[in-house]
Amino acid sequence: MKIEMVDLKTQYKKIKDEIDRAVLDCIASAAFINGPQVETFAENLREYLKVKHVIPCANGTDALQIALMALDLEPGDEIIVPAFTFIATAEVVALLRLKPVMVDVDPQTFNITAETVQSAITAKTRAIIPVHLFGQCCDMEPIMQIAEKHGLYVIEDNAQSIGAEYIYSDGRRQKAGTIGHIGTTSFFPSKNLGCYGDGGAIFTNDDKLAEKMRMIANHGQSRRYYHDYIGVNSRLDSIQAAILNVKLKYLDQYCKARCSAADLYDEALADIEHIKTPFRAAFSTHVFHQYTLQVKNGRRDELFDYLQSEGIAVMKYYPLPLNRQKAFQKFVPEGLKLPVTEMLCQSVISLPMHTELTKEKIEFITEKVRAFFLKS
């Protein structure tokens, strides 16, 4: 049996008629850029998230860049980011001549915390970018309290956790990506809500920020050929919007399927003392963009090679932390210690996780994991 990290082909087959019809209708209309499908998707996603504004754009990296461009920041301003994340979170900071300040993460959720943020705040800090990693929210309530105390912007990087809900201390719930001043997401095909190419979106409840980000995403235009800001060309094309309109209807179902697969993994792997299964925080639901184990005793790479040899696709997210990436060395202070991040980069491994995982496939995967530790 050969098992991939994601199975987009089988997912497509289940909604093929709806997807094909939506794409063909878009082609027939010839409205390939800024067609009605884009506006419809933005409205549908706005209603799903219960947020005032959704601005579609070309990809998740652009979403982060546009969000930062809207905040009137100055070169050298500091933006707090986790060191344990995909490069895009810090890449856009550096690209805009701002300074990414990399902080450590919680060893259970893999996310930044109020404590790690507080320790990094200086007179030059202007914003925090919490990343809701692998499908679970950061603890946003105390992070927002710190941001308010210090007058900082909060931009949520929600590329991996769309559909998750944050649970406040009083029991209120709010969708991930709608809590900070701005939220961003990616519709990369493997995401919980993925299109069939690149795509992204920005969310906000701030009318002025929404107006500015819409303009920045479209060459800074207030109206055609009248440019109020230096902007970018970042558009979600109509065909991708048509696909997302179909798939958005199934997002909660997709997240539920991932949670069910995670439960099966948990049950099968619970008694293996050499690994730690994913933690579920009380303040967040988990939509399992990834199912990520911590492997003890320095045996992650051995397990990775073994599972690959058995036909099981596995991934190391992320083998080298941002603070040790060559591209960021000028931003990293001498002697910076991020022990949790370093530990995670050497110990985590992500098993296949997608909406089409069957019980049979999970049993095959977990039997191989068990066999690895039993044989050794």
Secondary structure, DSSP 8 states (H G I E B T S, - for coil): --B-S--HHHHHHHTHHHHHHHHHHHHHHT--SS-HHHHHHHHHHHHHHT-SEEEEES-HHHHHHHHHHTT---TT-EEEEESSS-THHHHHHHHTT-EEEEE---TTT-S--HHHHHTT--TTEEEE--B-GGGB---HHHHHHHHHHHT-EEEEE-TT-TT-EEE-TTS-EEETTSSSSEEEEE--TTSSS--SS--EEEEES-HHHHHHHHHHHBTTEEETTEESS---B----HHHHHHHHHHHTTHHHHHHHHHHHHHHHHHHHTT-TTEE-----TTB-B--SSEEEEESTT-HHHHHHHHHHTTB--B-S-SS-GGGSGGGGGGS-TT---HHHHHHHHHEEEE---TT--HHHHHHHHHHHHHHHHH-
